[in-house]
Amino acid sequence: MDSWKRLLLENKAWAQDKASHTAEDRPGADKPEFLWIGCSDARVPAERLTGASSGELFVHRNVANLVVHTDVNLLAVLECAVGHIGVEHVVVCGHYECLGIRAAQSRETHGMMDAWLNHVKDTWRAHKDELDLHDEAAAHRRLVELNVMQQVRNLARTTVVQRAWKSAKRPTLHGWVYDPHDFLIRPLVRVDADTPLDAVHQLTSLD
Ligand code: CO
């Protein structure tokens, strides 16, 4: 059987198995409390990692779980989740053994991915002295963590988040990393609403 046909067959079986459906699977479920920004190649879906139900997470995924200031896709998701739905928490969750981070750590070209991965290389360069102290495996794990923390900083610099902090005292920003060997999520950083930003990024005319 073609592999893609198996997906459709499994979908049909699940759709007809009404007993396995939960209220959260249906439209109009409770509004999500979390925006989850994860990596495209993370093996385990966020809902399975966290035990969240279908309606609890608003999910965005891209290579290396980046928050890029000019990424209109991410910004639209952020505006939707934070500005319109009103999520209380935004989680950036990276993972060790990340193909995107590994690609950024290599010096080979990855074609169209290079421009995207340069954002990870910027973080690598900013922390090169520390990363050079580690062996390859440890440097990878540390860059995964540093990358997550940088994306949380980037979130706090967006107009969407600063506006919501000012008007609604939310969302709280979280940087987490997931280890595919023990399935545990380790919190790295938490940034509460109204945390003072550096003067360069603090927006003052948000009304
Ligand atoms: Co990844």
Residues whose N, C-alpha, C, O or C-beta is under 5 A from the ligand:
A	BS01	CO	C39 D41 A42 A64 C98 L99 G100
